[in-house]
Amino acid sequence: MKKTVLILGGEGTLAQQVVRGVSLSEEAGTSWRLGDDVLGGNPSQAGFGLAPSILRRLQDEVEVIVHVVGDAPVFHSLTHHRLTNVVATHHAVTFARGCHRLKRFLHISSTHAVGETMGVVKEEISTNLPPFTNAQEQTKWEAEQLVLGSWLPAEVLRVAPLLGGELVTRTTNPWLRWLGWLWEGYLPVVPAASGTRFDFVSPEAVGLTVARLLQQAPEIDRLVHLSQGDGAPSMEEFFACLHEAFCEHSEDWRSGKRQLPGLVDGEGFARFQQSVMRSQHPLYGRVVDQASYFLPSLLYPKVFATQRLQALGDAPFIVDWRALIHRVVVALARHQEESGSHFLSAAR
């Protein structure tokens, strides 16, 4: 029997793919999206800024809530990320508690919520506070804890970083910015530990995963990782593929004018940061400053367990990571050719 679905929060590609997943689900009947032209509302406000009569109607009808965490730039402050992730999640949970027919609260989070956890990350709920590289990681963890401690019929889908060529020119995704910086030769070193894998998925996988989850019976406190798991490439494999793709589309890379970065430990990256800051180069200084917010997370190797993801069905979630990298590089090359500008050279 089809259900009434409400989509809360989020903007950009992740939210678009969640909407796509809801529409693909055979379980979805009537669907509402907060903030669109039909319903309106603001997820950062108590009661979403909706008229009480509309709020009551939604709480009487909604059976499934799909909540997408915020996507503020990683270098924003802890206060800003708490407003985007934690406060908005609190409003969503408060609303959900008044939904009399609620069967499922699906919280779309990020694999970054586990912070600097190392080793195998199990598909299990943990209240142990890990250390974090940045405020974005911390507040995504805090939002998860808020949902899982709410006594709602909650499930969590953690999504690995999204890579796709269509994201290149309009993104706050730090990992796509990083690839742009590598393309331009801005970063000669990258902090990464031995054994680190670079885990990422395609945007389309989000929609397919959401659709499959909604078609299954709800399972309270289920945690699913949308991740490549132990199939994610090592940093060495990732860079070899990236170099191949760069050389296909750039004479600077074919000639050796630009080269892959070296892998360094945390101290080595700190020394590099200091040398750039002493140079007072405005562009390189801005790039290194932003990179320092998220690249050090590569110093904490981990592999996400994906048994529950695989149980949803294999084919839709298989990631051809090499093809995905080539797809991004084609977009990088096209962007530079069409705009005549450096990729994200004005990153803020």
Disulfide bonds with the S-S distance in Angstrom:
none
